[in-house]
Amino acid sequence: MEGAGSWDALEWTKIEPVRRSVSHGMAEFLLEAEEVIVEGYGVVLVNIDEAGTLLVTNFRLLFVGEGSRNIIALGTIPLATIEKFNKQVMKPAPAPRQFDRTPRRLLQVIGKDMRIIVFGFRPRTKQRRAVFDALCRCTRPGRLWDLYTFTCGPSKFSNTNPKVRLLNEYLRLLGSGSHHVSSSAIEDGSFSVSNQSWRISGVNSNYTMCPTYPFSLIVPKCISDEEVVQASTFRARCRLPVISWCHPGTGAVLARSSQPLVGLMMNSRSNADENLVAALCTQTTGDRGPRRKLYIADARPRKNALANGAMGGGSESSSNYFQSEVVFFGIDNIHAMRDSLARLRDYLDTHGATSSDGMSSFLRNGGWTWGGGNLSSMSASVSTLGDSGWLIHVQSVLAGSAWIAARVALESSSVLVHCSDGWDRTTQLVSLASLLLDPYYRTFKGFQALVEKDWLAFGHPFADRMGIPTISGISNLSSELSRQSSGGSIPASPMRTSSIGASSHGQTSGNYSPIFLQWVDCVSQLQRMYPCAFEFSSAFLVEFLDCMLSCRFGNFLCNSEKERQQSGVSDACGCMWMYLANSRTSEGCSHVHYNLFYDPAKHDGPLLPPAAALAPTLWPQFHLRWACPSEAQAGELEAQCRIMARRFSEIQKAKDMAEVKARDVITSMESLTVELLKEKKLSSSAMDLAKRACRESLAIKRAIQSLGCKVHFSGSGDCALDMGSSPLEIKQKLIYETPRKDPDDDVQSEEKSDLSVSISVVADNVASYSPDNQMCETLCPFRTREGCKWPDAGCAQLGSQFVGLKANFDAFDRLSIYDGYFGSE
């Protein structure tokens, strides 16, 4: 049997990536700090029957198609997402189209994200062995710091202090959301805040009381830190009852803890624990009202809770806790969830459009995938889906969370939730009930706060559940690594049953379980029931899960807040939240992460789904994306709406731009209209001035001519005066330079053009012969024997000692006779 090896002989080793020169054209596909360890050519992705190049890097399996030269998503999987892998040698099943009878060297890779991949290698090339050995080293790193996220570093997705975000969420829950804390306040320990009923305690700031709880806790205000420490000793792993969410109006709370240590006989008690639990039941209407009822929700089946009593655990007795009622939800443990998801994955691979053996489900079993062509057994596939039990488990979590939310919202009761250790089923129920109760958690920021508070801060063991190493080395209970070998046979597939030999290697330990994946599945079911209640879309949840499973970022490493702080994850690794937020900024609200139908006003209160509505289905975008890629686009209507929304957004932008341009045009037209009116006024004023100047010049001309002067106007810019003392004209020229127009002068000055006046004055004896002079002597009332007295006793003739002439328009105005005297045309 080729490839068979001893699992026990394989040790956890430190990864030493072998630096290889990347072949031409492959470097463009690598991420930052991603290094190639092994490279295989001519590899066939059996699922879709496509050849290409397979690379094993320090982050992922990377498959590049030979024809398209693009990354094939189905054949590319992060190393941390691989659950197990095995190599097989198979004889191809007889088929008319197959002529090559050479046994095929196959490598099967099973992922935690519902895919089963099979790669085919050419024989006698030793490429499969090289890839297999590289996967053995890289998928099971010996140290936490060997993960790719530490090699890559924070890059541009640097993380902020998660403790600050946790305290800010606490402040929001206590009604002090306007206040924000800083890292210095955490270092000083000055973050104690309280309201009327609850307070933030730093009793666990050094993680000495409970290493799996956060550094700060919300506890009843009437309970001292000493009583808190005393109560923690009565709960498994010291996970005492603390508040996870409180109703802003009624004061009802959601609290969480682990099982009480009541023992086999269920008779052990703790006054400190009972007082702490009783303090959760505050008065319903102030200090004088009746105390509210307390429900103790045990997530386990009743028989499991009783069985835990043999190991010192157990469940509460309602007689020991004031005004309480104990309810069992019957949700199975982590092992049942792991097996259920494996059965669902096999079902999808067998009955999908394309399977890991490359055969369509329609061609299997004589043409019918439902049972050898027998139509009466077509329901076999449906029963197989039911036998997986996955949807039943999802329904149990949904029903329990809806029940808790209804107790808080409708009865104003407080609920204490726990299971065995208080970090798996408890976290599922509390966080999902909070999502139903608080609309804030249905936004991007709120969803991040919810995950960081209830899953990360309260110590869900992500390292154990994902099968990755912790700060202490390998994941806890690494000796429980299961072989998970199929013995060379994979049912319901002709090619698989013809396997000659196989060896299987699993990355995960016995504590691996898809608890967080199941919770996200429950969120997607709520999205389907309430499509307008969530700001984020189903596509966001899929990428969120992919980032979590890939371990590309440091947010979900380790088992607790304490371990993440000791390993320096926040500073050494990138932040997934920053990465997702950055990807949304490029397209804004049209990004695929946004829910187009989100209407916060429609669902501004709690979501309380009735029991009849809690009928979960497969999550197409996640469960079917590999086995049934066409059917996985069940949200195609949403995709079309998104395209229409994008086009509408573009049209809206074009409309806005057109409106801006129209406003600019209108503004310009108004400005031009104002300028035009000004020009009209100026033009009218200029015309009036021109008419007045014309009349005045005519009057001056007539007056001067009547005085015996010869007048000549020209535009040369000079003013010439010709005088004669005898019949023969004696010319004297007086030159006057007319000032030039300044560019800054107003328009009125522009109307005053340069004017040259030429005046010839003759002697009295010559002028007396002029008909005008005779008329002047006859009609002028100012003319005396001494001569003409106009204007102002001056005379334009030589006998009055006239030296120069200046047109005095004011004299004309005072006399007011120029029109009547000289006549008007």
ZIPE-V414345 format. One record per backbone hydrogen bond with DSSP energy under -0.5 kcal/mol. CO is the residue of the C=O (numbers start at 1). NH is the residue of the N-H. Records with the same first field share a line. If there is no record, write none. Layout:
# ZIPE-V414345
CO->NH  NH
This chain:
# ZIPE-V414345
1->4
5->7
6->10
7->10
9->11
11->13
13->142
15->17
17->19
18->20
20->22
23->26  27
26->29
27->30
31->34
35->58
36->20
38->56
40->54
43->52
44->46  120
45->48  49  50
50->45
51->66
52->43
53->55  64
54->40
55->57  62
56->37  38
59->79
60->57  62
61->63  77
62->55  64
63->65  72
64->53
65->69
70->65
71->73
73->76
75->77
77->61
78->81  82
79->82
81->112
83->507  508
84->110
85->505
86->108
87->503
88->90  106
89->500  501
90->92  104
95->98
97->99
99->101
104->90  106
105->121
106->88
107->119
108->86
109->111  117
110->83  84
111->114
115->111
117->109
118->46  47
119->107
120->44
121->105
122->125
126->130
127->131
128->132
129->133
130->134
131->135
132->136
133->137
134->138
135->139
140->13
143->146
144->147
147->150  151
148->152
149->153
154->157
157->575
161->164  165
162->166
163->167
164->168
165->169
166->170
167->171
168->172
169->173
170->174
171->176
172->175
176->179
182->186
183->187
184->188
185->189  190
189->191
191->193
193->200
197->221
198->195
199->201  219
201->217
202->205
204->207
210->213
211->562
215->204
217->201  219
218->243
219->199
220->223
222->224
224->228
225->229
226->230
227->231
228->232
229->233
230->233
231->234
232->235
234->261
235->238
236->239
238->240
239->258
242->256
245->254
247->251
252->247
253->255  415
254->244  245
255->417
256->242
257->419
259->236
260->262
262->267  268
263->266
270->274
271->275
272->276
273->277
274->278
275->279
277->280
278->281
280->282
282->292
283->286
286->289
290->284
293->414
294->325
295->297  416
296->298  327
297->299  418
298->329
299->331
300->330
301->305
302->306
303->307
304->308
305->309
306->309
307->310
308->311  313
309->312
312->263
313->263
316->318
317->320  321
320->322
321->324
323->294
325->296
327->298
333->337
334->338
335->339
336->340
337->341
338->342
339->343
340->344
341->345
342->346
343->347
344->348
345->349
346->350
347->351
348->352
352->361
355->358
359->355
360->363
361->364
365->368
368->371  372
371->374
373->375
374->377
375->378
377->380
378->381
379->383
380->384
381->385
382->386
383->387
384->388
385->389
386->389
389->393
390->394
391->395
392->396
393->397
394->398
395->399
396->400
397->401
398->402
399->403
400->404
401->405
402->406
403->407
404->408
405->409
406->410  411
407->411  413
408->412
414->295
415->255  417
416->297
417->257
418->299
420->259
424->428
425->429
426->430
427->431
428->432
429->433
430->434
431->435
432->436
433->437
434->438
436->607
437->439
438->441
439->442
440->443  446
442->535  536
443->447
444->448
445->449
446->450
447->451
448->452
449->453
450->454  455
451->455  456
452->457
453->458
455->460
456->459
460->462
461->465
462->466
463->467  468
465->513
470->144  473
473->470
475->478
477->480
478->481
486->489
493->497
494->498
495->498
496->499
498->91
501->89
503->87
505->85
508->482
509->512
513->515
514->518
515->519
516->520
517->521
518->522
519->523
520->524
521->525
522->526
523->527
524->528
525->529
526->530
530->533
532->599
535->595
537->541
538->542
539->543
540->544
541->545
542->546
543->547
544->548
545->549
546->550
547->551  552  553
548->551
551->149
554->557
558->463
560->564
561->565
562->566
563->567
564->568  569
565->568
568->572
569->573
570->159
574->554  576
575->579
576->580
577->581
578->582
579->583
580->584
581->585
582->586
584->587  588
587->590
588->591
591->594
593->537
594->596
595->598
599->602  603
601->604
606->608
610->613  614
611->614
613->615
614->616
618->620
619->622  623  624
620->624
624->628
627->353  354
628->632
630->633
632->634  635
633->636
634->637
635->639
636->640
637->641
638->642
639->643
640->644
641->645
642->646
643->647
644->648
645->649
646->650
647->651
648->652
649->653
650->654
651->655
652->656
653->657
654->658
655->659
656->660
657->661
658->662
659->663
660->664
661->665
662->666
663->667
664->668
665->669
666->670
667->671
668->672
669->673
670->674
671->675
672->676
673->677
674->678
675->679
676->680
677->681
678->682
679->683
680->684
681->685
682->686
683->687
684->688
685->689
686->690
687->691
688->692
689->693
690->694
691->695
692->696
693->697
694->698
695->699
696->700
697->701
698->702
699->703
700->704
701->705
702->706
703->707
704->707  709
705->708
708->762
709->711
710->760
712->758
714->756
717->738
720->759
722->761
727->729
728->726
729->731
730->723  732
732->734
733->735
734->736
735->737
736->738
742->745
746->750
747->751
748->751  752
749->752
751->753
755->757
756->714  758
757->720  759
758->712
759->722  761
760->710
761->724
763->767
764->768
766->769
767->770
770->774
771->775
772->776
773->777
774->778
775->779
776->780
780->783
784->787
787->784
789->793  794
791->794
797->800  802
798->801
806->808
807->809
808->812
809->813
810->814
811->815
812->816
817->821
818->822
819->823
